[in-house]
Amino acid sequence: MDAPRVGGHGATGARVAETLRLAILDGEYTPGERIRQDELAERHGASRLPVREALRMLEAEGLVTLVANTGAWVSTLSAEECQELYLVRERLEPLLLGMNVPFVTDQEIQRLQVLADRMNDSADVEEFLMLDREFHLTGIDHANTSVLTDLVKSLWNRTQHYRRAATRLFWNEGDSSVHHDHQLLVGALRRRDADDAELLLARHIRRSRLELSRHPEVFDVRAA
């Protein structure tokens, strides 16, 4: 059976959702910031209906919070919620990586090496975050999973703002361990050592979780 065609408001809603998703992940919107539906509609030359559809899509992804008869806001995480999501990442993301290790191509490994080197040389937080996201999401789509791949990507999206905060903390403290982790991960993938890759990634995520736990001010929306 052919997949149903998306048209009309559905296509416009998907387009608005994609644009807004990228804006949130890029930090153009901060946690707790109100999303003006009329401004979105005007920007996209759309009616309010596809904008509402887009917001519902992003609410399902955990990026937007809708309050009935009130409006929409960029979702926030408390310190406890962020710790929980990082704990889930710490266990599931290495599992997904290990499942993909046998299938990662030589070309992908070479790309990962390039990304690791560029992150090491980067002097800009936003550039680093863009490269880091590509690094960690490269090569994880090979394994045939029913929910794990989408779940890991969703966790990445929901914690993006707080990963930005953790990165700034690492940089301010002169901690270069993140770069060592990336190089070690590339080495494990070259050896096709799934066990080592999983351990390295779990430690990598754990370090960010612990760093964020030391800075509760990151979760103060008023300070964001």
ABEGO torsion letter per residue (X at the ends): XBBBBBBEAAAAAAAAAAAAAAAAAAGABBBGBBBBAAAAAAAAGBBAAAAAAAAAAAAAAGABBBBBGAEBBBBBBBAAAAAAAAAAAAAAAAAAAAAAAAABBAAAAAAAAAAAAAAAABABAAAAAAAAAAAAABGAAABBBAAAAAAAAAAAAAAAAAAAAAAAAAAAAGBAAAAAAAAAAAAAAAAGBAAAAAAAAAAAAAAAAAAAAABAAAABAAAX
